[in-house]
């Protein structure tokens, strides 16, 4: 009975791996990597400058930092945020005031409730945030991180079309994709980390490797704070990625989504 059970498990795993290969047969990661990993950090926090970036730089990994225009850290440490761009990191748009759906999140201030925004208001807020970030890093091309992963105004009106006009790609939330075929770079899935262990972070990228797709992390506080990832857990993940860099392409969100877009265009 035990041998039969082991045989069944091996057969299922082999079948799933073969199925993933079939789904992704026309899609290739650079240098024959098996998966991509995006490390993204939200809300423009001091902990990103003090904890995350030194750790990332020690492993030569590049990440994306989604920074709202009203970030105190961005205001107080502008030159430091500017310098991370020179080292290959991405400064992404996270709106001006971080508006979210107040019906879902009770902490949202009434003036920043997406339910009272219309499409022109959100368009102007994102456009103005782009102007602010351009003044810092000089770049025109930029990606967007949906605030609270919300993408509707006035209750049920999607503004994804606005995002497509202003950005090269956008990050939302959701499970690791089963295939890269026909993936939507303006609605890329990610995992919002909240006090998870290093092992859990590693298991997440292993799942992407098995499927041949992409693992995108949505980090917030680093080393203490809300939706936190401990410095130790993040370091454990980075050590694993470095030790297995033959399998994983780790880069900022902009570079990876541009590759995805080019691959999809080439397979049409």
C-alpha positions in Angstrom: 0.0 0.0 0.0 2.8 2.4 0.9 4.6 1.8 -2.5 1.3 2.4 -4.3 0.8 5.7 -2.4 4.3 6.9 -3.3 3.9 5.9 -6.9 0.6 7.9 -7.1 2.2 11.0 -5.5 5.2 10.9 -7.9 2.9 10.4 -10.9 0.8 13.5 -9.8 3.8 15.7 -9.3 5.3 14.6 -12.6 2.1 15.2 -14.4 1.7 18.7 -12.9 5.3 19.6 -13.9 4.7 18.3 -17.5 1.4 20.3 -17.6 3.3 23.5 -16.6 5.9 22.9 -19.3 3.1 22.6 -21.9 1.4 25.7 -20.7 4.6 27.7 -20.8 6.1 26.1 -23.9 6.3 29.4 -25.8 7.4 31.5 -22.9 11.1 31.8 -21.8 12.8 33.5 -18.9 16.3 35.1 -19.6 19.3 32.7 -19.3 17.0 29.7 -19.1 15.9 30.7 -15.6 12.9 28.7 -14.3 11.0 31.5 -12.7 11.1 35.2 -12.0 10.9 36.9 -8.5 9.8 40.5 -7.9 10.5 42.0 -4.5 8.2 45.0 -4.1 7.9 47.3 -1.1 5.0 49.6 -0.4 4.4 53.0 1.2 7.9 54.6 1.0 9.0 53.8 4.5 12.2 54.6 6.4 12.6 50.9 7.0 13.1 50.4 3.3 16.1 52.7 3.3 17.5 51.5 6.6 16.8 47.8 6.4 15.7 46.5 3.0 17.9 48.3 0.6 21.3 47.6 2.4 20.3 44.0 2.6 19.2 43.8 -1.1 22.4 45.6 -2.2 24.5 43.1 -0.3 23.1 40.4 -2.5 23.1 42.6 -5.7 19.3 42.1 -6.0 17.1 44.9 -7.5 13.6 45.7 -6.2 10.7 48.0 -6.7 9.6 50.6 -4.1 6.0 51.8 -4.5 6.1 55.2 -2.8 3.1 57.5 -2.4 3.6 61.2 -2.8 2.7 62.0 0.8 5.4 59.7 2.3 7.2 61.4 5.1 10.3 59.4 4.3 10.2 60.6 0.7 9.9 64.2 1.9 12.6 64.0 4.6 15.1 61.8 2.7 14.6 62.7 -0.9 18.2 62.4 -1.9 18.5 58.9 -0.5 15.4 57.8 -2.5 17.0 59.3 -5.5 20.2 57.4 -5.0 18.5 54.0 -5.0 17.5 54.5 -8.6 21.2 54.9 -9.6 21.8 51.5 -8.1 19.1 49.7 -10.2 16.1 49.8 -8.0 12.8 51.1 -9.2 10.7 54.0 -7.7 7.1 53.0 -8.5 3.9 55.1 -8.4 1.6 54.4 -5.4 -0.6 57.5 -5.9 -0.3 60.8 -4.0 -2.5 60.1 -1.0 -2.9 56.3 -1.0 -6.7 56.3 -1.5 -8.4 53.0 -0.8 -11.9 51.6 -0.6 -13.4 52.8 2.6 -16.1 50.2 2.6 -13.5 47.5 2.8 -10.9 49.3 5.0 -12.3 51.2 8.0 -9.1 53.2 8.6 -9.4 55.0 5.3 -10.0 58.8 5.7 -13.2 60.0 4.1 -11.4 62.3 1.7 -9.3 59.4 0.5 -12.1 57.0 0.0 -12.1 55.7 -3.6 -15.9 55.5 -3.4 -16.0 59.3 -3.6 -13.4 59.5 -6.4 -14.3 59.6 -10.1 -12.0 58.4 -12.9 -10.8 61.9 -13.7 -9.8 62.4 -10.1 -7.8 59.2 -9.8 -6.3 59.9 -13.2 -5.1 63.4 -12.1 -3.8 62.0 -8.8 -1.7 59.3 -10.5 -0.5 61.7 -13.2 0.6 64.2 -10.6 2.3 61.5 -8.6 4.2 60.6 -11.8 5.3 64.2 -12.2 6.6 64.2 -8.6 8.5 61.0 -9.0 9.9 62.2 -12.4 11.3 65.3 -10.5 13.2 62.9 -8.2 14.5 60.3 -10.6 14.1 61.9 -14.1 12.3 58.9 -15.5 9.2 58.8 -17.6 8.5 55.1 -17.8 7.0 53.8 -14.5 4.9 51.0 -13.0 2.0 51.3 -10.6 1.1 49.5 -7.4 -2.7 49.5 -6.8 -3.3 51.0 -3.4 -4.8 48.2 -1.2 -5.0 46.4 -4.5 -8.2 48.4 -5.2 -8.9 49.3 -8.8 -12.4 50.8 -8.7 -13.9 54.2 -8.0 -17.4 55.2 -7.1 -18.1 51.6 -6.0 -17.9 49.6 -9.2 -16.1 51.7 -11.9 -12.8 50.2 -12.9 -9.9 52.6 -13.6 -7.6 49.9 -15.0 -7.9 51.7 -18.4 -6.5 54.8 -16.8 -3.6 52.8 -15.4 -2.9 51.4 -18.9 -2.6 55.0 -20.2 -0.1 56.1 -17.6 2.0 53.1 -16.8 4.0 50.3 -18.4 2.6 47.7 -16.0 0.8 47.4 -12.6 0.8 45.2 -9.6 -2.3 43.9 -7.8 -2.7 40.8 -5.6 -3.6 37.2 -6.2 -2.1 33.7 -6.4 0.9 32.7 -8.4 -0.1 32.3 -12.0 -0.4 28.8 -13.3 0.9 29.9 -16.7 2.5 32.9 -18.3 0.4 32.6 -21.4 -1.9 35.6 -21.8 -1.0 37.0 -18.4 -2.1 40.6 -17.8 0.8 42.9 -17.0 -1.6 45.6 -15.8 -3.0 43.3 -13.2 -0.1 41.2 -12.0 -0.7 39.1 -8.9 1.3 39.4 -5.7 1.3 38.1 -2.1 1.0 40.6 0.8 3.4 39.4 3.4 2.4 39.7 7.0 4.8 38.3 9.6 5.6 35.2 7.6 8.6 33.0 8.2 11.6 32.7 5.9 10.5 29.2 5.1 7.1 30.4 4.0 8.7 33.0 1.7 11.0 30.4 0.2 8.1 28.0 -0.3 6.4 30.7 -2.3 9.2 31.1 -4.8 9.5 27.3 -5.0 5.9 27.2 -6.2 6.7 29.7 -8.9 9.7 27.6 -10.0 7.5 24.5 -10.2 5.0 26.3 -12.4 7.7 28.2 -14.4 6.0 31.5 -13.7 6.5 34.4 -11.3 6.5 35.1 -7.6 5.8 38.7 -6.7 6.1 39.8 -3.1 4.2 42.8 -1.6 6.2 43.8 1.4 5.4 46.8 3.7 7.3 47.3 6.9 10.7 45.7 7.3 12.1 44.8 10.7 9.0 46.0 12.7 5.7 47.7 11.9 2.5 47.0 10.1 2.2 44.1 7.6 5.8 43.3 8.7 8.5 41.1 7.4 11.4 40.5 9.8 14.9 41.3 8.6 15.8 37.7 9.4 13.0 36.3 7.3 13.9 38.6 4.4 17.5 37.7 4.6 16.7 34.0 4.7 14.8 34.4 1.4 17.6 36.4 -0.2 20.2 33.8 0.8 18.0 31.1 -0.8 17.6 33.1 -4.0 21.3 33.7 -4.2 22.2 30.1 -3.6 19.7 29.1 -6.4 20.3 32.0 -8.8 20.6 29.5 -11.6 16.8 29.0 -11.3 15.5 32.5 -10.4 15.6 35.8 -12.2 15.3 38.5 -9.5 14.8 42.0 -10.7 12.6 45.1 -10.3 9.0 45.0 -11.5 9.6 47.2 -14.5 12.3 45.1 -16.0 10.5 41.8 -15.5 7.1 43.0 -16.8 8.8 44.5 -19.9 10.3 41.0 -20.6 6.9 39.4 -20.1 5.3 41.9 -22.5 8.0 41.3 -25.2 7.6 37.5 -24.8 3.9 37.7 -25.2 4.2 39.9 -28.2 6.6 37.4 -29.8 4.3 34.5 -29.3 1.2 36.1 -31.0 
